[in-house]
Each structure stands twice: as structure tokens, then as C-alpha cells.
Amino acid sequence: MAQTWEATVQHTKQQDACAADSDPAGSMDSGRCRPRWAERNVDGGPGKYAFLPWLLMGMGAFSNVIEGKTGNPWLAGLGLLAFNSVYITVVWTSFNPRLRHSRRPLYALALLTAITFAIALGFGGDWFLFFPLLSLASGTVRALRGKKLAAWLIALSGAAGYLTGWHNGSPGAFGVGYGTFLSGTVTATVLSLFDTIQELNTTRQELARSAVEKERLRFSRDLHDLLGHTLSVVVVKAEAVRRLAPRNLDAALAQAADIEAVGRQALTEIREAVTGYREGSLSTELDRARSVLEAAGIEPVVRQAGPPLPPQAGALLGWVVREGVTNTVRHSGATTCEISVHAGEDRVRVTITDDGRGAGEPNVGGTGLKGLTERLAAAGGTLHSGPDGRRGFRVTAELPVGTGDMAGAEGVR
């Protein structure tokens, strides 16, 4: 999991670095980042320039105009110029992010359709090859995708084939009609495919960022819970050493040994938290809670009832006990702290009550209890905290212990 997380972080940093690059040519990051134009080509498919070479299909008509084989050469040249200009307009607006979803490409395509029919019927011959170009331009218009485009291409190819056969005779009519239908269909299919690929790449990047954020949140929660509890234990036991040293050296040394053991255990837990493999234990946390409360001069009262808990439920409730006891030691000024664990067949409840000033985290707004609330909610549980009557503070956590209900616990460790 650690390796996966590190790889995800590195990948996301690389993507962010490439995206933040302001170099128009797209600078290279030690060979790991593709140039910007290459990114767009891979993710977005063919660009608008890829459709310009197809205008060479009109070279036959252009050659006839130059050689004077077409009547009214000036009018033919004007029609050729108009077709090329409007064709480029259709393609350009279809690939413009600000215009592709507007009606401007449709208006330009309507004008291109009128020009195509006019020049094809007016001059005939090679001019009917502009119908496949019209179909090609139609495939780039996103507003026509789907059933609208299919109906349009069928009608256009049928008209192109019929007019070619009527004007030039049956030879070539099928080729023009088939080429017209195929041009638009292939263009729309390819562009739709690359649009889908781009959406998938965008989704993949968002999922990678989400995974990194989720892992950061998990780590921050674990680090808060680990260090907050450990430092509280160290402070409490250090105070115990200071109090006991003048009158009971052996007891003070025992507390000092506990500080060393807590420190070593904290190092181990932090390493496990970094790698994502840390699993708590309710029984372990209850034992630690007794030791910490006694060292702080708070009488611990621990009650347990019910069958053993599954590991995941025990791990989550162990966090609750750790955080609740830490708040009691640090904030309450209590003399007694009661921890009650009641496990039933379907749900388990943990209640931590002290008789202190009620200065825990009354709004569940602190980082620790707020994080625990989110963890338990993800596993189908609840956490409530607040003053216990006129004096004291209570934290109550409930959690389902069924296998299905605990499915979400792993993602919030």
C-alpha cells in the first residue's frame, strides 16, 4: 500500500508539474513529461489541423479552374474559395473549446451545405467530390453526434449519390454516396472515441488526486491520534517521575521505564502509520488507558461485557478509547474515569465518562473526535460527545460488528 501511495503521489506531482508549465512548447521534465502538443494529441485525438489536408480532394476542381476547363472560371474560383473558407470555419469552431457547444458550428455547416450543393450542381464532374468533404466537416460538429448525425449522413449520402448519378450518369454515383457516408461516420467515431479516452484520463487523474488526498487525511488522523496520546502519556509519566523521585526512587524508575517503553512503542506505531499497516486493538488500548489514568492520578474503572469483537471493530473502538482517555488526561481535571464496553450480537457500544470539568471537545469540533466521527460514520457507526450532566464529560461510540457493516472501515484507518 505504501509503494502504491508513493507511486500515486509521484504521478500526481508529475502531472501537476506538467500542467503548471507555462512554456508554450511544453518543457520536458527529465524525460517524464510529454510536450503539451503531444499531450493534446494523445488525449484529445486529431486536432483541427488534421482535417486541412483533406481539402486536397478538391484539387481536381481547382485544376479544371486553372486550365479553363470549367465554365465561368471566376465564379468557380469564388465558389472554391467560399467552400474552403467555410469548411475551415466549421472545423475551427468545432474544435474551439468556447464555441464547440454553441450553435455557430451548425450555422457554418448549414452555409457549407448550401455552397456544396450549389457548386456541385453548377459545375458537376469533380465538384461532386466536395460532398465527402462536407460529410467530413459534419463529423466534427459535436452538436450533431448521435442519432442526428446518423440521419443527416444518410440523407446527405443519398442526395450526393442521387445527384451524382443524375448529373454525371450512374458511374461514380455509388462511390460518391458511399464515400460521403463513410467520411462523416469515421470522423465522428474517431473523435467520439478520443473524447471518451480524454474523459477516462481526466477521471483517472481525479481518482489519483482523490486517493492521495484520502491517504493524506488518513495519515494526518493517525499522526494526530498517535502523537497526541503518546505525548500526553509521556507528560503524565514524567510528572509522576518528578513527584515520586524524592520519596520513592524505585517507583520513579518504573515510571521512567514506562516512558522509554511508550517512546519505543510510539516509534513503531508511527512507522506502521506511515506504511498504512497499523492496526489497533481494543484490549491493548484498555490496558494502556488504565496505566495512563493511574499515572495521572485518575481512578480508572473499566467494564467489559459481551463476546469478543472482530479485529476491525476492535481497532476502530481502540482509537475511541485512546482519544477519549487522552482528552480526559489533558483537559478534564477528573478524579475518576469510567470506560464501559458493551458488545451485543449486532452492535457494540463504548462509553467513556469522567467527573471532570467537561472540557473535552464539547462540539465534536476538535481534530481528534471529529476525525473519529468520520471514521465511525464510514463504518456505519456513530460517535456522540458532550457534557455529562452538570459535571464531567461523556463520549459514546456505537458500531455495527457485522462483516458487511464493517466493509468501509478499511478505507478510514
N, C-alpha and C positions, 0 to 999 in steps of 0.2 A: 504493500500500500504506500509505503514511504517513497519507493522508487517511482511509482506511478504518479504520486503527488508532485515530486520534484520534476519529473518529465513534463507534467502538465503546466507547472509554473514556468519552466523554461520555455515551453512552446508559446504560452500566452505572452511572456515578456518579449519573445522574438516577434510575435505578431504585432504587439503594441509598438515595438521599436520601428518595425517596417511601416506601420500605419502612420506613425508620428513623423516620419521622414519627410521633410519639405522639399527635397530635391526633385525637380520635375522629372528627371531621368530615372529616378529611383536608385539611390545609392545602395551598394552591396554591403552587407554586414558579415564580413569574413566568409562569404560564400553561402550564408544561411538564408539570406533574404533575396527573393527574386526581384528584378526591376519592376517598377509599377506597371509598365505597359505589359509585361509578361503576366503579372497577377491578373490584370483585367482580361487578358486574352484567355487565360486558363479558366478563370472563374466565370466570366461573363460570356464566353463564346465569341463568335465572329463579331468584329466591330463594324462600324459604318463604312470604313474604307474597303472592307472585303467585298462590298457589293458594287463598287465602281468598275472593276474590270469587266463585269457583265455587259456594260454598255457597248463593248466591242461587238456584240451581236448586231448592232446597228451599222457596222462598217460597210455592209453591202449597200444599204440605202445611201450612206454617205458617199461611197464610191460612185454610185449612179448619179448623185447630185453633182459631184466634181466633174464627171465625164460628160455631163449634159444628157444623160440617158433618161432623165426624169423630166416630165413636162413641168413648166413653171418652177425652174430651179430655185428662184429666190423664195418663193412660197414654201417649197420643200425644205430649203435650208432653214427657214424660220420655224417650220414645224419640227424639224430635227432638234434645233436649239431649244425650243419650248419643251419638247419631250425630255431632253437630257436635264434641263434645269429643274423641271418639276419632279422628275424621278429622284434627283439628288435631294430636293426638298423633302420628299416623302421619307427617304431613308434617314436623312439628318434629323428630322423631327421625331421619327420613330425611335431613334437611339438617344435622344436628348432626355436626360432624367426629368427635367422640368416640363417637357412637352409631350412625352410619350403617352401619358394617360389623359391628355386633353383631346379635344376634337380637331385640332389643327392637322394631325396626320390624315384624318379622314377627309377633311376638306381638300387637302393636297392630293390625296388619292382619287377623289372624285374628279378633280381637274385633270389629273393624269389619264384617267379613264376616257374622258371626253377627247383629249388630244390624241390618244391612241386610236380610238375609233375613227377620228377624223382623218388622220394621216394614212391609216391602213386602207380605208375605203377610198380616199382621194388618190392614192398613188399605187396601191396594190403591190404585187410582187414581194420583194424582200421586206417591205414595210409591215407585212403581217408578222414578222419575227418580233415586233415590239409587243405583241400580246404576251409571250412568255416573260418579257421584262416587266410588264405591268403586273403579272401574277407574282413575280419575284418581289416586287415592291409591296404587293398586298400582304405577303407573308411576314413582312417586317412590322406591320401595323398591329400593335398589341390589342387594340380595341376590337379587332376582327377575329381574335383567336376563338377556337371552338366551333360551334355549330354555324355561327355567322360566316366564318371564313370558309367552311366546307360548302355551304350553299352558294357563296359568292364564287368560289373557284369552279364549281360545277357549272354554274350559269356562264361564267366568263369563258371557260374552255369550250363549252358547247357553242357559244356565239363565235368564238375565234375559229373553231373548226368549220362551222357552217359558212361563215363569211369568206373564209379562205377557199372552200370548195366552190362557192357561188361566184367568186371573183376570178379565181385562178384555175378553176376546174378541180376535179377530185384529187389529182396527185398533190400530195403535201398537206391536204386538209387534216388527215388523222394525225400527222406528225405535229402540226401546229397546235391542234386541240390537246393532244396528249402532253406535249411539252409545256403548254400553258398550265394545265392542271398539276403536272409534276413539279414545276418550278415553285409554285406557291406552297404546295404541300410539304416539300422537302425543306424549304426555308423556314416555314412556321414550325415544323417538327424539330429541326435542329436548334432554333432559337429557344423554343419551349424547353427542350432538354437541358440546354445550358442555363436557362433561368432556374430550372429545378436544381441543378448542380450548385448554382450560386446560393440558392436558399438553403440547401443542405450544408454548404460550407459555413454560411452565416450561423446556422443553428449549431453546428459543431463548435464554432468559436464561442458562441454564447454558453454552450454547455461546459466548455473548458473553463471559461471565466467563472461560471456558477460553481463548478467543482472546486476551483481554487478558493473562492470566497467561502464556500462551505467548510473547506478544510481549515482556512484561517479562523473561522468562527469556532470550530471545534477546538483548535489549538489554544485560542485565547481563553475559552471557557476552562479547558483542562488546566492551563497555566494559572489562571486566577484561583481555581479551587485548590490546586496543589500548593502554590506558594502562599496563598492566604492562610490555609490551615497550617502548613509547616512552620511558617514564621510565627504564627500565634503560639504554636506548641513550643518553639524554641524560646520565645519571650517568657512564656509562663514558667517553663522549667528553669530558665536562667534566673528568674526571680526567686524560684524555690531554692536554687543553689545558694543565692545570696542570703536568704533567710536562714537556711539550715547550717551553713558553713560555720558560724561562730559556736553553735551548740551541739551539732551532730554531724561530724565530718563524714561518717560512713553514708548517712542518708544524702548528704550533699553530693558525694562522689557518685552515688547511684543515680541521682538526677542528672549529673554531668554525663554519665554513661548513656542515659536516655537521650540526651541532646545529640551525642555522637551517633547513636543508632537512628534517631529521627533524620539527621542530616544525610546519612548514607542511604536511608530508605527514600528520602526526597530526591536524591540524585538518580536513583534507579527509576523512580516514577516519572521524573522529568524526561529521562531518555525514552521511556516507554510512551509518554505522551507525544514526544517529537515523532516517533516512528508510527504512532497511531495504534499501538497494540496494547495500550494499558487497559486492564480490566480490574475494577474494584471488587470488593467483597463486603457484604453487609456485616458478617460476623467479625471480620478484621476491623472494620470501622467502628463497630460497637466496642471492641476491646480497646482501641485507641481512644475512643471517647471517654471511657472510664478513666484511663490513665491521665488524659489531659485535664479532665474536670477535677480529679483528685489533686493534681499538681497545682491547679488554680484555686484550690480551696473551696470548690463547689462539690456538694454531695451528689454523686451520680445514682440514679435509680433507673435500672434497665429491666424492662419486662418484655418477654417474648412468648407468643402463643401461635400455634398453628404448624402446618407441615413445612419442610424445607422449601426454599424458593428456588426457581430456575436461576441460572447464573446471570442472565441479562437483567432480570428484575432485581436480583441482589446487588448487581453493580450500580444500577441507577439509584436504588434506595441508599446504597452506601454513600453516594455523593450527597444525598439529602442529609444523612446523619452528620457527615463531615462538615457541611456548610452550616447546618443548624448549631452544632456544638461550637464551631469557630465563632459564630456571631454571639453565642451566649458568653463565651470566654472573653471576647473582645469588648462587647458593648453593654452587657446586661447588668453586671454587678450583682449577679444572683448568688444565692447560697445553696440552692437545690436545682437540679436539672433532671427531669424525668423523660426517659426515652421509651416509648411503647411501640412494639411491633406486633400487629395482629394480622395473621395470614389466614384467609379463607380459601375456599375451593377456587373461586374465580378472581378475587381481588385481594390485595394486601394494603394495609394502612400503616403508616409510620407517623407517630405524633411526638414532637419534641416540645416540651413545656418547661419554662423556667419561672422562678419567682422574682426576677429582677425588675429593672426599671422599664421593661418593654421597649428597649431601644435597639431592637434588632434591625430589621429592614421593613418597617411597617407598611410601606406601599408596594411591596414586592418590586421596588424600583431599583434596588441595588443590583450590582452586576451579578453577584452570586445567585441570589434567589430568582432573579429574572431569568438567568440562563438555565437554572434548574426547572423553572416553569416551562420553558420552551422544550427542554429535553423530555420532560414527562408528557407534555402535550403531544409530542411526536410519537410517543409510545402508547398513546391512548389514556394517559393518566392526568391527574390534576395536582396542583400544589396551591395551598392557601396559607397565608401567614398574617398575623396581626396581634394586637394586644389580647391578653387572656384575662378578661375581667378588668378590675381596677389596677391590677399589678401583674407584671410578668408578660411573657411573650410566647406565642404558640405557633409552631409550623406543622402543618398536616399535609401529608402526601399520600395519594391513593394511586394504585397502579394495577392494571389487569395482569394476571400471571399466566394467561393462556398463550400458547405458542403463536397463534395468529395475531393476537393483540400486541405482542412484543415485536412484531416484524419490523417496526420502524425504529426500534431502539438502537440498532447498529449504526445508523446514519448520524446519530447525535451523540456519540460517545464523547 
